[in-house]
Amino acid sequence: MVTCSWLCHSMEDVPNKIDKYLNDIQKRYTFVIYKYNIMKTVSLKIDDPIFRETEKILSKINKPRNRYINEAIDYYNRLQRRLLLEKRLKKESDLVKKDSMIVLKDFEEIDYIN
């Protein structure tokens, strides 16, 4: 037999209360997923001079190698996104450049007429 631990006035309220409870659980579960980052394991080959320099720097700044590499990749990803955006904007600007010059010329002619 199903019992309702919430304040249900009748058994007809039970499905609604269960749905509400399940929605609350889903919201909490979703929050937990977004709250924690899931780490991935990556095998990485680094050139020896780069590795030695990194180790020297890490010993001076007292930061774990994993955190340092994560921050470096994050920085490089942001840089690459910015470069990709710049390239896209330049391409789109070049596409409308000719039309913009024609419109500008038309406006200049209108100015001279008046």
TILUMMI-213939 format. One record per atom (N, C-alpha, C): residue number from 0; residue in one letter; x, y, z. Coordinates in pm, 1 decimal. Layout:
// TILUMMI-213939
+-----+----+----------+----------+----------+
!   i ! aa !       px !       py !       pz !
+-----+----+----------+----------+----------+
! NUM !  a !        X !        Y !        Z !
...
+-----+----+----------+----------+----------+
END
This chain:
// TILUMMI-213939
+-----+----+----------+----------+----------+
!   i ! aa !       px !       py !       pz !
+-----+----+----------+----------+----------+
!   0 !  m !     83.3 !   -116.5 !      0.0 !
!   0 !  m !      0.0 !      0.0 !      0.0 !
!   0 !  m !     89.2 !    124.8 !      0.0 !
!   1 !  v !     51.0 !    225.7 !    -78.3 !
!   1 !  v !    126.4 !    349.6 !    -89.6 !
!   1 !  v !     77.7 !    445.8 !     16.7 !
!   2 !  t !    170.9 !    498.5 !     90.7 !
!   2 !  t !    133.3 !    599.7 !    189.7 !
!   2 !  t !    193.9 !    732.5 !    147.8 !
!   3 !  c !    128.7 !    838.7 !    186.8 !
!   3 !  c !    174.2 !    971.7 !    149.7 !
!   3 !  c !    227.1 !   1039.4 !    275.1 !
!   4 !  s !    357.1 !   1065.8 !    277.7 !
!   4 !  s !    414.3 !   1131.4 !    394.4 !
!   4 !  s !    394.5 !   1282.3 !    389.4 !
!   5 !  w !    360.7 !   1334.2 !    271.8 !
!   5 !  w !    327.2 !   1477.1 !    261.9 !
!   5 !  w !    184.0 !   1493.0 !    311.0 !
!   6 !  l !    141.0 !   1612.3 !    322.4 !
!   6 !  l !      4.4 !   1637.8 !    366.7 !
!   6 !  l !    -90.6 !   1622.7 !    248.4 !
!   7 !  c !   -136.9 !   1502.0 !    225.8 !
!   7 !  c !   -230.1 !   1473.7 !    116.9 !
!   7 !  c !   -369.2 !   1459.4 !    176.0 !
!   8 !  h !   -461.6 !   1529.2 !    117.3 !
!   8 !  h !   -599.1 !   1521.0 !    165.7 !
!   8 !  h !   -670.1 !   1397.4 !    114.0 !
!   9 !  s !   -624.5 !   1348.7 !      1.7 !
!   9 !  s !   -684.8 !   1227.3 !    -52.7 !
!   9 !  s !   -579.6 !   1155.7 !   -136.7 !
!  10 !  m !   -609.0 !   1035.4 !   -176.8 !
!  10 !  m !   -517.5 !    959.0 !   -260.2 !
!  10 !  m !   -504.3 !   1021.7 !   -399.3 !
!  11 !  e !   -598.7 !   1105.4 !   -439.2 !
!  11 !  e !   -590.0 !   1171.9 !   -569.9 !
!  11 !  e !   -476.4 !   1273.8 !   -571.6 !
!  12 !  d !   -438.4 !   1325.7 !   -455.0 !
!  12 !  d !   -328.7 !   1422.6 !   -445.6 !
!  12 !  d !   -191.3 !   1356.2 !   -460.1 !
!  13 !  v !   -184.8 !   1227.1 !   -438.0 !
!  13 !  v !    -56.8 !   1157.4 !   -435.9 !
!  13 !  v !     21.1 !   1172.6 !   -567.0 !
!  14 !  p !    -38.4 !   1149.2 !   -685.9 !
!  14 !  p !     40.7 !   1163.7 !   -808.7 !
!  14 !  p !     98.4 !   1304.7 !   -825.3 !
!  15 !  n !     21.0 !   1405.9 !   -791.0 !
!  15 !  n !     71.5 !   1543.5 !   -801.8 !
!  15 !  n !    188.4 !   1567.5 !   -707.3 !
!  16 !  k !    175.4 !   1516.1 !   -586.2 !
!  16 !  k !    281.8 !   1532.2 !   -488.3 !
!  16 !  k !    407.6 !   1456.8 !   -531.2 !
!  17 !  i !    389.1 !   1338.1 !   -587.3 !
!  17 !  i !    502.8 !   1258.9 !   -635.3 !
!  17 !  i !    571.4 !   1332.3 !   -750.4 !
!  18 !  d !    493.6 !   1386.6 !   -844.3 !
!  18 !  d !    551.4 !   1461.9 !   -955.5 !
!  18 !  d !    633.0 !   1580.6 !   -904.1 !
!  19 !  k !    578.1 !   1651.1 !   -808.4 !
!  19 !  k !    647.8 !   1766.0 !   -750.8 !
!  19 !  k !    778.6 !   1720.2 !   -685.2 !
!  20 !  y !    771.6 !   1611.0 !   -610.9 !
!  20 !  y !    889.9 !   1557.3 !   -544.2 !
!  20 !  y !    995.9 !   1516.2 !   -646.5 !
!  21 !  l !    954.8 !   1448.4 !   -752.9 !
!  21 !  l !   1049.2 !   1405.0 !   -855.7 !
!  21 !  l !   1111.1 !   1524.5 !   -928.4 !
!  22 !  n !   1031.6 !   1628.5 !   -952.4 !
!  22 !  n !   1085.5 !   1749.9 !  -1014.1 !
!  22 !  n !   1189.6 !   1815.3 !   -924.0 !
!  23 !  d !   1161.6 !   1815.6 !   -792.6 !
!  23 !  d !   1258.4 !   1871.3 !   -698.1 !
!  23 !  d !   1388.7 !   1792.2 !   -700.8 !
!  24 !  i !   1378.5 !   1660.8 !   -705.4 !
!  24 !  i !   1497.3 !   1574.8 !   -711.7 !
!  24 !  i !   1574.8 !   1603.7 !   -839.5 !
!  25 !  q !   1503.7 !   1614.9 !   -951.3 !
!  25 !  q !   1569.2 !   1640.8 !  -1079.6 !
!  25 !  q !   1642.9 !   1774.7 !  -1075.8 !
!  26 !  k !   1582.2 !   1877.2 !  -1017.7 !
!  26 !  k !   1648.1 !   2006.8 !  -1007.7 !
!  26 !  k !   1774.0 !   1997.1 !   -923.3 !
!  27 !  r !   1766.6 !   1925.9 !   -813.3 !
!  27 !  r !   1884.4 !   1910.3 !   -728.4 !
!  27 !  r !   1993.1 !   1832.3 !   -800.5 !
!  28 !  y !   1955.7 !   1727.3 !   -870.4 !
!  28 !  y !   2052.0 !   1645.3 !   -942.6 !
!  28 !  y !   2119.2 !   1727.2 !  -1052.1 !
!  29 !  t !   2039.4 !   1806.3 !  -1124.4 !
!  29 !  t !   2094.8 !   1891.3 !  -1228.5 !
!  29 !  t !   2192.1 !   1991.6 !  -1168.8 !
!  30 !  f !   2157.4 !   2048.4 !  -1054.2 !
!  30 !  f !   2246.2 !   2143.6 !   -987.2 !
!  30 !  f !   2378.9 !   2078.0 !   -953.0 !
!  31 !  v !   2372.9 !   1956.5 !   -902.6 !
!  31 !  v !   2494.9 !   1886.1 !   -864.5 !
!  31 !  v !   2582.9 !   1862.0 !   -986.6 !
!  32 !  i !   2523.2 !   1826.9 !  -1098.7 !
!  32 !  i !   2601.5 !   1802.9 !  -1220.4 !
!  32 !  i !   2673.5 !   1930.2 !  -1262.5 !
!  33 !  y !   2605.5 !   2043.2 !  -1259.1 !
!  33 !  y !   2668.0 !   2167.1 !  -1301.6 !
!  33 !  y !   2766.0 !   2221.8 !  -1198.1 !
!  34 !  k !   2750.3 !   2183.4 !  -1075.2 !
!  34 !  k !   2835.2 !   2236.2 !   -969.4 !
!  34 !  k !   2976.0 !   2178.6 !   -976.5 !
!  35 !  y !   2989.5 !   2052.8 !  -1013.1 !
!  35 !  y !   3118.4 !   1986.4 !  -1012.8 !
!  35 !  y !   3167.6 !   1965.0 !  -1155.2 !
!  36 !  n !   3294.1 !   1994.9 !  -1177.2 !
!  36 !  n !   3355.5 !   1967.3 !  -1306.4 !
!  36 !  n !   3404.4 !   1823.7 !  -1306.8 !
!  37 !  i !   3381.2 !   1758.1 !  -1416.4 !
!  37 !  i !   3429.3 !   1621.5 !  -1430.2 !
!  37 !  i !   3564.4 !   1627.8 !  -1500.0 !
!  38 !  m !   3664.0 !   1569.2 !  -1439.4 !
!  38 !  m !   3799.0 !   1573.2 !  -1493.8 !
!  38 !  m !   3818.3 !   1457.8 !  -1592.2 !
!  39 !  k !   3891.7 !   1484.4 !  -1697.4 !
!  39 !  k !   3925.1 !   1383.5 !  -1796.9 !
!  39 !  k !   4074.9 !   1356.7 !  -1789.9 !
!  40 !  t !   4112.7 !   1233.0 !  -1814.5 !
!  40 !  t !   4252.8 !   1195.0 !  -1816.0 !
!  40 !  t !   4304.9 !   1206.3 !  -1958.4 !
!  41 !  v !   4420.7 !   1271.0 !  -1972.1 !
!  41 !  v !   4480.2 !   1291.6 !  -2103.0 !
!  41 !  v !   4626.6 !   1251.2 !  -2096.1 !
!  42 !  s !   4670.8 !   1176.6 !  -2194.4 !
!  42 !  s !   4812.3 !   1144.7 !  -2206.1 !
!  42 !  s !   4875.5 !   1255.1 !  -2289.8 !
!  43 !  l !   4985.4 !   1311.5 !  -2240.5 !
!  43 !  l !   5042.7 !   1429.1 !  -2303.4 !
!  43 !  l !   5192.7 !   1411.7 !  -2320.8 !
!  44 !  k !   5240.7 !   1435.0 !  -2442.2 !
!  44 !  k !   5385.0 !   1433.3 !  -2466.4 !
!  44 !  k !   5430.5 !   1577.6 !  -2480.4 !
!  45 !  i !   5525.8 !   1616.9 !  -2396.4 !
!  45 !  i !   5575.8 !   1753.6 !  -2394.9 !
!  45 !  i !   5723.4 !   1750.7 !  -2432.4 !
!  46 !  d !   5762.4 !   1845.4 !  -2517.0 !
!  46 !  d !   5904.7 !   1856.4 !  -2552.0 !
!  46 !  d !   5985.4 !   1877.9 !  -2424.4 !
!  47 !  d !   6104.7 !   1816.7 !  -2419.9 !
!  47 !  d !   6186.5 !   1821.1 !  -2299.1 !
!  47 !  d !   6220.0 !   1963.6 !  -2253.1 !
!  48 !  p !   6260.9 !   2054.1 !  -2342.5 !
!  48 !  p !   6290.2 !   2190.6 !  -2294.1 !
!  48 !  p !   6167.9 !   2259.5 !  -2233.4 !
!  49 !  i !   6052.9 !   2238.9 !  -2291.7 !
!  49 !  i !   5929.9 !   2298.1 !  -2238.8 !
!  49 !  i !   5898.3 !   2238.2 !  -2102.3 !
!  50 !  f !   5916.4 !   2107.4 !  -2089.5 !
!  50 !  f !   5888.4 !   2041.5 !  -1962.4 !
!  50 !  f !   5981.3 !   2093.0 !  -1852.9 !
!  51 !  r !   6112.5 !   2104.0 !  -1883.7 !
!  51 !  r !   6208.4 !   2151.6 !  -1783.3 !
!  51 !  r !   6175.7 !   2295.0 !  -1739.1 !
!  52 !  e !   6142.4 !   2380.4 !  -1835.5 !
!  52 !  e !   6107.6 !   2517.6 !  -1801.6 !
!  52 !  e !   5980.6 !   2522.9 !  -1715.9 !
!  53 !  t !   5884.5 !   2440.5 !  -1751.1 !
!  53 !  t !   5760.3 !   2434.3 !  -1673.8 !
!  53 !  t !   5787.7 !   2390.4 !  -1531.2 !
!  54 !  e !   5870.5 !   2289.5 !  -1515.1 !
!  54 !  e !   5903.1 !   2241.0 !  -1380.0 !
!  54 !  e !   5973.3 !   2348.3 !  -1297.8 !
!  55 !  k !   6063.5 !   2426.2 !  -1360.6 !
!  55 !  k !   6130.5 !   2535.0 !  -1288.3 !
!  55 !  k !   6028.6 !   2638.3 !  -1240.4 !
!  56 !  i !   5939.6 !   2675.1 !  -1330.1 !
!  56 !  i !   5837.7 !   2774.7 !  -1295.4 !
!  56 !  i !   5747.0 !   2722.0 !  -1185.2 !
!  57 !  l !   5705.2 !   2596.5 !  -1197.4 !
!  57 !  l !   5615.6 !   2537.0 !  -1097.5 !
!  57 !  l !   5679.4 !   2533.2 !   -959.6 !
!  58 !  s !   5809.0 !   2506.8 !   -954.0 !
!  58 !  s !   5875.6 !   2502.3 !   -823.5 !
!  58 !  s !   5878.9 !   2640.3 !   -758.8 !
!  59 !  k !   5880.7 !   2746.1 !   -841.4 !
!  59 !  k !   5885.2 !   2882.7 !   -787.5 !
!  59 !  k !   5746.9 !   2935.5 !   -748.8 !
!  60 !  i !   5644.5 !   2895.8 !   -823.2 !
!  60 !  i !   5510.9 !   2949.2 !   -793.8 !
!  60 !  i !   5429.8 !   2856.8 !   -703.7 !
!  61 !  n !   5484.2 !   2740.7 !   -675.7 !
!  61 !  n !   5418.9 !   2645.9 !   -584.4 !
!  61 !  n !   5275.4 !   2614.0 !   -627.3 !
!  62 !  k !   5262.6 !   2571.0 !   -751.1 !
!  62 !  k !   5131.6 !   2536.5 !   -805.8 !
!  62 !  k !   5140.1 !   2394.2 !   -861.9 !
!  63 !  p !   5037.1 !   2312.1 !   -842.2 !
!  63 !  p !   5040.0 !   2176.4 !   -898.2 !
!  63 !  p !   5047.1 !   2179.6 !  -1051.7 !
!  64 !  r !   5121.2 !   2086.4 !  -1105.6 !
!  64 !  r !   5138.2 !   2078.1 !  -1251.1 !
!  64 !  r !   5003.8 !   2067.9 !  -1322.3 !
!  65 !  n !   4913.9 !   1987.6 !  -1271.1 !
!  65 !  n !   4782.8 !   1969.0 !  -1333.4 !
!  65 !  n !   4706.7 !   2101.6 !  -1341.9 !
!  66 !  r !   4706.4 !   2178.5 !  -1231.4 !
!  66 !  r !   4636.3 !   2307.7 !  -1229.6 !
!  66 !  r !   4699.9 !   2404.0 !  -1329.1 !
!  67 !  y !   4833.7 !   2404.8 !  -1333.5 !
!  67 !  y !   4907.6 !   2492.8 !  -1424.8 !
!  67 !  y !   4873.0 !   2462.4 !  -1570.9 !
!  68 !  i !   4870.7 !   2334.2 !  -1605.2 !
!  68 !  i !   4838.4 !   2294.3 !  -1743.1 !
!  68 !  i !   4693.2 !   2326.4 !  -1775.4 !
!  69 !  n !   4601.8 !   2302.7 !  -1680.9 !
!  69 !  n !   4460.5 !   2338.4 !  -1702.6 !
!  69 !  n !   4445.0 !   2488.0 !  -1729.6 !
!  70 !  e !   4512.5 !   2570.5 !  -1650.2 !
!  70 !  e !   4503.1 !   2715.2 !  -1669.2 !
!  70 !  e !   4563.7 !   2758.1 !  -1802.3 !
!  71 !  a !   4674.0 !   2693.1 !  -1841.0 !
!  71 !  a !   4738.5 !   2726.4 !  -1968.7 !
!  71 !  a !   4646.8 !   2690.2 !  -2086.4 !
!  72 !  i !   4583.5 !   2575.2 !  -2079.2 !
!  72 !  i !   4492.2 !   2533.8 !  -2187.0 !
!  72 !  i !   4370.8 !   2625.2 !  -2191.5 !
!  73 !  d !   4318.4 !   2662.0 !  -2075.1 !
!  73 !  d !   4204.3 !   2752.9 !  -2069.8 !
!  73 !  d !   4240.3 !   2887.1 !  -2133.9 !
!  74 !  y !   4358.4 !   2939.8 !  -2099.5 !
!  74 !  y !   4404.2 !   3066.3 !  -2157.9 !
!  74 !  y !   4417.4 !   3053.3 !  -2310.2 !
!  75 !  y !   4478.5 !   2946.2 !  -2355.0 !
!  75 !  y !   4499.7 !   2926.2 !  -2498.7 !
!  75 !  y !   4365.5 !   2909.1 !  -2570.9 !
!  76 !  n !   4269.7 !   2841.2 !  -2509.2 !
!  76 !  n !   4135.9 !   2826.8 !  -2569.7 !
!  76 !  n !   4068.6 !   2962.8 !  -2586.3 !
!  77 !  r !   4078.1 !   3047.9 !  -2483.2 !
!  77 !  r !   4018.6 !   3182.3 !  -2493.3 !
!  77 !  r !   4085.4 !   3263.0 !  -2603.9 !
!  78 !  l !   4217.5 !   3251.7 !  -2613.8 !
!  78 !  l !   4291.0 !   3320.8 !  -2719.9 !
!  78 !  l !   4245.9 !   3272.1 !  -2857.9 !
!  79 !  q !   4233.3 !   3141.3 !  -2874.3 !
!  79 !  q !   4191.7 !   3085.2 !  -3003.8 !
!  79 !  q !   4048.8 !   3125.0 !  -3038.7 !
!  80 !  r !   3958.9 !   3126.8 !  -2939.9 !
!  80 !  r !   3821.2 !   3171.8 !  -2966.6 !
!  80 !  r !   3821.0 !   3316.0 !  -3015.9 !
!  81 !  r !   3902.7 !   3399.4 !  -2952.8 !
!  81 !  r !   3912.1 !   3540.1 !  -2992.5 !
!  81 !  r !   3966.6 !   3552.2 !  -3135.0 !
!  82 !  l !   4068.5 !   3472.5 !  -3168.9 !
!  82 !  l !   4125.0 !   3476.0 !  -3304.2 !
!  82 !  l !   4024.2 !   3426.9 !  -3408.1 !
!  83 !  l !   3948.6 !   3323.1 !  -3372.8 !
!  83 !  l !   3845.3 !   3273.4 !  -3464.5 !
!  83 !  l !   3737.3 !   3378.4 !  -3486.6 !
!  84 !  l !   3698.1 !   3447.7 !  -3381.0 !
!  84 !  l !   3598.4 !   3553.2 !  -3393.1 !
!  84 !  l !   3651.8 !   3666.9 !  -3480.6 !
!  85 !  e !   3776.2 !   3703.1 !  -3459.4 !
!  85 !  e !   3838.7 !   3808.7 !  -3540.1 !
!  85 !  e !   3839.6 !   3770.7 !  -3688.0 !
!  86 !  k !   3874.4 !   3645.8 !  -3715.3 !
!  86 !  k !   3877.4 !   3598.5 !  -3854.3 !
!  86 !  k !   3736.9 !   3601.8 !  -3915.9 !
!  87 !  r !   3637.8 !   3558.0 !  -3838.6 !
!  87 !  r !   3499.5 !   3557.6 !  -3888.3 !
!  87 !  r !   3449.2 !   3699.8 !  -3914.2 !
!  88 !  l !   3478.8 !   3791.2 !  -3821.9 !
!  88 !  l !   3435.6 !   3930.0 !  -3839.7 !
!  88 !  l !   3504.0 !   3993.9 !  -3960.1 !
!  89 !  k !   3631.7 !   3963.9 !  -3980.9 !
!  89 !  k !   3703.2 !   4017.7 !  -4096.7 !
!  89 !  k !   3641.5 !   3964.5 !  -4225.5 !
!  90 !  k !   3610.8 !   3835.4 !  -4227.6 !
!  90 !  k !   3549.9 !   3774.5 !  -4346.7 !
!  90 !  k !   3413.9 !   3838.7 !  -4376.4 !
!  91 !  e !   3331.7 !   3855.5 !  -4271.0 !
!  91 !  e !   3199.4 !   3915.7 !  -4290.1 !
!  91 !  e !   3211.6 !   4062.7 !  -4330.0 !
!  92 !  s !   3310.3 !   4130.2 !  -4275.0 !
!  92 !  s !   3333.0 !   4270.2 !  -4310.7 !
!  92 !  s !   3373.5 !   4282.3 !  -4457.7 !
!  93 !  d !   3459.4 !   4191.6 !  -4502.0 !
!  93 !  d !   3500.8 !   4191.6 !  -4642.8 !
!  93 !  d !   3383.1 !   4164.9 !  -4735.6 !
!  94 !  l !   3288.2 !   4082.5 !  -4689.8 !
!  94 !  l !   3171.3 !   4051.2 !  -4772.3 !
!  94 !  l !   3083.6 !   4173.9 !  -4796.3 !
!  95 !  v !   3072.9 !   4261.4 !  -4698.2 !
!  95 !  v !   2985.6 !   4378.4 !  -4712.3 !
!  95 !  v !   3062.4 !   4505.2 !  -4750.9 !
!  96 !  k !   3193.9 !   4495.8 !  -4760.1 !
!  96 !  k !   3277.4 !   4612.2 !  -4788.5 !
!  96 !  k !   3238.8 !   4680.1 !  -4920.0 !
!  97 !  k !   3224.4 !   4601.6 !  -5024.3 !
!  97 !  k !   3192.6 !   4657.2 !  -5156.3 !
!  97 !  k !   3057.0 !   4727.9 !  -5153.0 !
!  98 !  d !   2957.3 !   4661.5 !  -5092.8 !
!  98 !  d !   2824.5 !   4722.6 !  -5082.7 !
!  98 !  d !   2828.1 !   4850.0 !  -4998.8 !
!  99 !  s !   2905.8 !   4849.6 !  -4893.6 !
!  99 !  s !   2916.1 !   4967.1 !  -4807.7 !
!  99 !  s !   2976.9 !   5084.4 !  -4884.0 !
! 100 !  m !   3076.4 !   5057.4 !  -4965.8 !
! 100 !  m !   3139.2 !   5163.4 !  -5044.4 !
! 100 !  m !   3040.4 !   5221.1 !  -5146.6 !
! 101 !  i !   2958.7 !   5135.8 !  -5206.3 !
! 101 !  i !   2858.4 !   5182.1 !  -5302.8 !
! 101 !  i !   2756.1 !   5271.9 !  -5232.4 !
! 102 !  v !   2709.7 !   5230.7 !  -5116.6 !
! 102 !  v !   2613.1 !   5310.0 !  -5040.4 !
! 102 !  v !   2675.0 !   5443.6 !  -4999.4 !
! 103 !  l !   2798.9 !   5441.0 !  -4955.5 !
! 103 !  l !   2868.3 !   5563.9 !  -4916.6 !
! 103 !  l !   2879.0 !   5659.9 !  -5035.2 !
! 104 !  k !   2913.6 !   5606.0 !  -5151.1 !
! 104 !  k !   2923.7 !   5687.4 !  -5272.8 !
! 104 !  k !   2788.2 !   5748.8 !  -5306.8 !
! 105 !  d !   2681.4 !   5671.3 !  -5294.9 !
! 105 !  d !   2546.4 !   5722.3 !  -5320.5 !
! 105 !  d !   2512.8 !   5837.7 !  -5225.7 !
! 106 !  f !   2547.5 !   5824.4 !  -5098.2 !
! 106 !  f !   2520.3 !   5930.7 !  -5001.8 !
! 106 !  f !   2601.3 !   6056.7 !  -5034.9 !
! 107 !  e !   2724.9 !   6038.0 !  -5078.5 !
! 107 !  e !   2807.0 !   6153.1 !  -5115.7 !
! 107 !  e !   2745.6 !   6227.3 !  -5233.7 !
! 108 !  e !   2694.0 !   6153.3 !  -5331.2 !
! 108 !  e !   2630.4 !   6215.5 !  -5447.6 !
! 108 !  e !   2505.0 !   6292.2 !  -5406.0 !
! 109 !  i !   2430.7 !   6237.2 !  -5311.8 !
! 109 !  i !   2311.2 !   6305.5 !  -5262.0 !
! 109 !  i !   2350.8 !   6436.4 !  -5196.1 !
! 110 !  d !   2459.7 !   6437.3 !  -5122.2 !
! 110 !  d !   2508.8 !   6557.7 !  -5055.6 !
! 110 !  d !   2544.3 !   6666.5 !  -5156.0 !
! 111 !  y !   2607.3 !   6629.4 !  -5266.8 !
! 111 !  y !   2649.8 !   6727.5 !  -5366.0 !
! 111 !  y !   2531.9 !   6784.2 !  -5442.7 !
! 112 !  i !   2427.7 !   6707.3 !  -5458.8 !
! 112 !  i !   2309.6 !   6754.1 !  -5532.2 !
! 112 !  i !   2240.5 !   6864.4 !  -5453.3 !
! 113 !  n !   2230.0 !   6849.0 !  -5324.6 !
! 113 !  n !   2160.1 !   6947.5 !  -5241.0 !
! 113 !  n !   2246.5 !   7062.4 !  -5214.2 !
+-----+----+----------+----------+----------+
END
